Amino acid sequence: MQSLKGKKALITGGSRGIGRATALELAKEGGEVGLVARTENSFDVIRKELSQLGVKFAVAAADVSNETEVQHAVGKIEAELGAIDILINNAGVGASGSFMELSTDTWKKLLDINLMGMVYVTKAVLPSMIERNKGDIINISSMSGLKGTEGSSAYSASKFAVIGMSEGLMQEVRRHQIRVSVLTPSLVETDLTRDGDQRDPDRFTQPEDLAEYMVSLLKLEQRSFIKTSAIWATNPF
Ligand SMILES: NC(=O)c1ccc[n+]([C@@H]2O[C@H](COP(=O)([O-])OP(=O)(O)OC[C@H]3O[C@@H](n4cnc5c(N)ncnc54)[C@H](OP(=O)(O)O)[C@@H]3O)[C@@H](O)[C@H]2O)c1
């Protein structure tokens, strides 16, 4: 197992839910975290939590679907923490409704955030990983990226795309000792699912479980290609 002490991790969507839990878990391991979310005040809670843990951290407000904002945010975080060792592409949004109910604007928004957001952030972080011949990238897809279901065609399409992008990227960067993992969680209890999902609460996993899993992956010594499918709760389909 390798230590994560002093490793610099950039987590998109780090203010709430899975991203917040992952930031705290990495901080407990001595990692330094850089967080991206859309608004400055969304960091209020996590700022306090990270300060209590006494770790170095940085935050930057940016919409991941805006490439210019992403470049500024990554630049700010790298200026404060240094070059990024670990990228967790986690920011994402959902949309439910039948194919005909979902407007083309909603389709574009989902693909812009859930797919292009990952592309912009990865493009901003990857050159320094390639230069240093090391790095870890974890992309958060979803079980909806493995199977489409009624009422979530746009979300599924965006999450299928994340898997395709991640698999292609893995093959390109493994020669630089950069690991790319793609996770496909099922239901996790966060703001994304809490309001809209009336299913049995026992079927939800907790963001902390996923965070622990990510940290255990990052601690592996293995420097080769990794493809991971983390299926957590009972199959919701
Ligand atoms: N919860 C689940 O059951 C589940 C299952 C499988 C996969 N996932 C995936 O896991 C990831 C995290 O989901 P979550 O459940 O933790 O959601 P969440 O609790 O709603 O948190 C989403 C995070 O992403 C940020 N965010 C959203 N849109 C953004 C944008 N355009 N630019 C920058 N930041 C943005 C949010 O902050 P702001 O709103 O302040 O920007 C927040 O920090 C998503 O990719 C989701 O698709 C979730």
PDBQT file of the ligand as one rigid body, heavy atoms in Angstrom, charges set to zero:
ROOT
HETATM    1  N1  LIG A 301     -25.990   9.770  -5.776  1.00  0.00    +0.000 N 
HETATM    2  C1  LIG A 301     -26.057   8.685  -6.537  1.00  0.00    +0.000 C 
HETATM    3  O1  LIG A 301     -26.902   7.787  -6.340  1.00  0.00    +0.000 OA
HETATM    4  C2  LIG A 301     -25.075   8.481  -7.645  1.00  0.00    +0.000 A 
HETATM    5  C3  LIG A 301     -25.000   7.221  -8.248  1.00  0.00    +0.000 A 
HETATM    6  C4  LIG A 301     -24.105   7.024  -9.296  1.00  0.00    +0.000 A 
HETATM    7  C5  LIG A 301     -23.302   8.056  -9.726  1.00  0.00    +0.000 A 
HETATM    8  N2  LIG A 301     -23.403   9.280  -9.129  1.00  0.00    +0.000 N 
HETATM    9  C6  LIG A 301     -22.543  10.337  -9.641  1.00  0.00    +0.000 C 
HETATM   10  O2  LIG A 301     -21.716  10.787  -8.594  1.00  0.00    +0.000 OA
HETATM   11  C7  LIG A 301     -21.353  12.149  -8.816  1.00  0.00    +0.000 C 
HETATM   12  C8  LIG A 301     -21.599  12.967  -7.570  1.00  0.00    +0.000 C 
HETATM   13  O3  LIG A 301     -22.982  12.883  -7.283  1.00  0.00    +0.000 OA
HETATM   14  P1  LIG A 301     -23.592  13.198  -5.848  1.00  0.00    +0.000 P 
HETATM   15  O4  LIG A 301     -24.664  12.192  -5.651  1.00  0.00    +0.000 OA
HETATM   16  O5  LIG A 301     -22.527  13.356  -4.843  1.00  0.00    +0.000 OA
HETATM   17  O6  LIG A 301     -24.311  14.594  -6.185  1.00  0.00    +0.000 OA
HETATM   18  P2  LIG A 301     -24.591  15.905  -5.288  1.00  0.00    +0.000 P 
HETATM   19  O7  LIG A 301     -24.703  15.549  -3.855  1.00  0.00    +0.000 OA
HETATM   20  O8  LIG A 301     -25.715  16.574  -5.981  1.00  0.00    +0.000 OA
HETATM   21  O9  LIG A 301     -23.238  16.750  -5.475  1.00  0.00    +0.000 OA
HETATM   22  C9  LIG A 301     -22.868  17.198  -6.746  1.00  0.00    +0.000 C 
HETATM   23  C10 LIG A 301     -21.615  18.025  -6.640  1.00  0.00    +0.000 C 
HETATM   24  O10 LIG A 301     -21.244  18.456  -7.960  1.00  0.00    +0.000 OA
HETATM   25  C11 LIG A 301     -21.195  19.884  -7.999  1.00  0.00    +0.000 C 
HETATM   26  N3  LIG A 301     -21.615  20.311  -9.319  1.00  0.00    +0.000 N 
HETATM   27  C12 LIG A 301     -22.792  20.061  -9.937  1.00  0.00    +0.000 A 
HETATM   28  N4  LIG A 301     -22.798  20.611 -11.149  1.00  0.00    +0.000 NA
HETATM   29  C13 LIG A 301     -21.606  21.222 -11.289  1.00  0.00    +0.000 A 
HETATM   30  C14 LIG A 301     -21.024  21.989 -12.338  1.00  0.00    +0.000 A 
HETATM   31  N5  LIG A 301     -21.677  22.232 -13.482  1.00  0.00    +0.000 N 
HETATM   32  N6  LIG A 301     -19.773  22.473 -12.160  1.00  0.00    +0.000 NA
HETATM   33  C15 LIG A 301     -19.107  22.243 -11.003  1.00  0.00    +0.000 A 
HETATM   34  N7  LIG A 301     -19.606  21.528  -9.990  1.00  0.00    +0.000 NA
HETATM   35  C16 LIG A 301     -20.849  21.033 -10.134  1.00  0.00    +0.000 A 
HETATM   36  C17 LIG A 301     -22.133  20.324  -6.861  1.00  0.00    +0.000 C 
HETATM   37  O11 LIG A 301     -21.829  21.610  -6.367  1.00  0.00    +0.000 OA
HETATM   38  P3  LIG A 301     -22.616  22.928  -6.867  1.00  0.00    +0.000 P 
HETATM   39  O12 LIG A 301     -24.053  22.540  -7.044  1.00  0.00    +0.000 OA
HETATM   40  O13 LIG A 301     -22.377  23.910  -5.781  1.00  0.00    +0.000 OA
HETATM   41  O14 LIG A 301     -21.949  23.302  -8.134  1.00  0.00    +0.000 OA
HETATM   42  C18 LIG A 301     -21.797  19.273  -5.809  1.00  0.00    +0.000 C 
HETATM   43  O15 LIG A 301     -20.585  19.590  -5.171  1.00  0.00    +0.000 OA
HETATM   44  C19 LIG A 301     -22.164  12.609 -10.035  1.00  0.00    +0.000 C 
HETATM   45  O16 LIG A 301     -21.370  12.541 -11.187  1.00  0.00    +0.000 OA
HETATM   46  C20 LIG A 301     -23.288  11.583 -10.102  1.00  0.00    +0.000 C 
HETATM   47  O17 LIG A 301     -23.795  11.433 -11.413  1.00  0.00    +0.000 OA
HETATM   48  C21 LIG A 301     -24.256   9.520  -8.098  1.00  0.00    +0.000 A 
ENDROOT
TORSDOF 0
